[in-house]
């Protein structure tokens, strides 16, 4: 399970389970990646629910 985050300067992919972790990125500075990871962690449960809903359909 993963999520892609797209920003004007680049993008990142984060694994959601077992813990939120950076899988890959392009064009983003470390400070932005840290900020994005915190946001993904804060919304982890919502992302999991949306993922499950999307792939069960």
C-alpha positions as CSV (number, residue, x, y, z in Angstrom):
1,X,0.0,0.0,0.0
2,X,1.5,3.4,-1.0
3,X,0.6,6.9,-1.9
4,X,2.0,9.3,-4.4
5,X,2.4,13.0,-3.6
6,X,2.9,15.4,-6.4
7,X,4.2,19.0,-5.9
8,X,5.1,21.7,-8.4
9,X,8.8,20.9,-7.8
10,X,8.7,17.1,-7.8
11,X,7.0,14.1,-6.4
12,X,7.3,11.4,-3.8
13,X,6.0,7.9,-3.1
14,X,5.4,6.8,0.5
15,X,4.8,3.3,1.7
16,X,1.9,3.3,4.1
17,X,2.4,0.0,5.9
18,X,3.7,-1.3,8.2
19,X,5.0,2.3,8.9
20,X,4.9,5.4,6.7
21,X,8.2,5.5,4.9
22,X,9.7,7.2,1.9
23,X,9.9,4.8,-1.1
24,X,11.2,7.2,-3.8
25,X,11.3,10.9,-4.8
26,X,12.4,13.3,-7.4
27,X,13.1,17.0,-7.2
28,X,12.1,17.6,-3.6
29,X,14.4,18.9,-0.8
30,X,14.7,16.9,2.4
31,X,12.8,19.6,4.3
32,X,9.8,19.2,2.0
33,X,10.0,15.4,2.2
34,X,9.9,15.6,6.0
35,X,6.9,17.8,5.9
36,X,5.1,15.6,3.4
37,X,5.8,12.5,5.5
38,X,4.3,14.1,8.5
39,X,1.1,14.9,6.5
40,X,0.9,11.3,5.2
41,X,1.3,10.0,8.8
42,X,-1.5,12.3,10.0
43,X,-3.8,11.0,7.3
44,X,-2.7,7.4,7.3
45,X,-6.0,6.0,8.4
46,X,-7.9,8.0,5.7
47,X,-5.4,6.8,3.0
48,X,-5.8,3.2,4.1
49,X,-9.7,3.4,3.9
50,X,-9.6,5.1,0.5
51,X,-7.1,2.5,-0.8
52,X,-9.3,-0.4,0.4
53,X,-12.4,1.2,-1.0
54,X,-10.7,1.8,-4.4
55,X,-9.3,-1.7,-4.7
56,X,-12.4,-3.5,-3.4
57,X,-14.6,-2.0,-6.1
